[in-house]
Amino acid sequence: MSKSTMRNIKLTIEYDGIDYHGWQCQPNARTIQGVMEEKVGRIVNEKVILAASGRTDAGVHALKQVANFRTESGISCEALHKGLDALLPEDIAITEVSEADGDFHSRFSATGKVYIYQILNRPHPSALLNRFSWFIRHPLNVELMNEAATHIIGKHDFSSFRASSCGAPHPVKDVKAAQFRREGDLLLFEIEATGFLHHMVRNIVGTLVDVGAGRTTTLSFKRLLDLKDRRLAGITAPPYGLFLKDVKY
């Protein structure tokens, strides 16, 4: 059976990434992709390769990661879903299995992504949220953080927020929305863009926290876009506060 006539199966995946070395398969490391490909392969009795909407780093979570693979198997989507429910560990869950068009690709068909970063902002830590949020005990000024965040909306060169290991061909990305909101003791930063650089969200959050803590100003944050120098921005926020919330198609 040629690749063009093979079935194209789309998976929507939720996972707690804290105990994994990210999405992408790596030698001698436990990854989401590695676990998924092994379990799917057992069910369809074929070697499969999953393409994802993007690679999440070690410790990063997903509320809606999208992946697809091609198969000669005639198994129904319902049976595949039940099989994965039975075989996958508790920190990986499949929320949807569907048949996709032959030209669908989870990464190249995507038009945008939404990430959420979660900060626990109160004087004392949480035993339940420590795997899913960055704990910051000192007060943060959310109004100033949101004022600064308005400067990244639009098409910009994000070199100041780009990891040195980033392999993207160019640093320009188009941010559609970026804003903090407070829910009790949690600060949730939601950002949507057509694409992201490696560590871009975490570097932005780390620098916005400096704004909220009074260590830098909203004007200095704005200037970082023109300076295009990662060394001048803030720290990289921890991975465990970051969630891939949605992939747009």
PyMOL commands that set and color helices and strands:
alter all, ss='L'
color gray80, all
select helices_A, chain A and resi 3-5+17-19+32-44+77-87+142-152+159-161+200-212+218-227+230-232+239-241
alter helices_A, ss='H'
color red, helices_A
select strands_A, chain A and resi 7-15+51-52+61-71+92-100+112-121+134-136+154-157+172-183+186-193+242-248
alter strands_A, ss='S'
color yellow, strands_A
deselect
rebuild
show_as cartoon
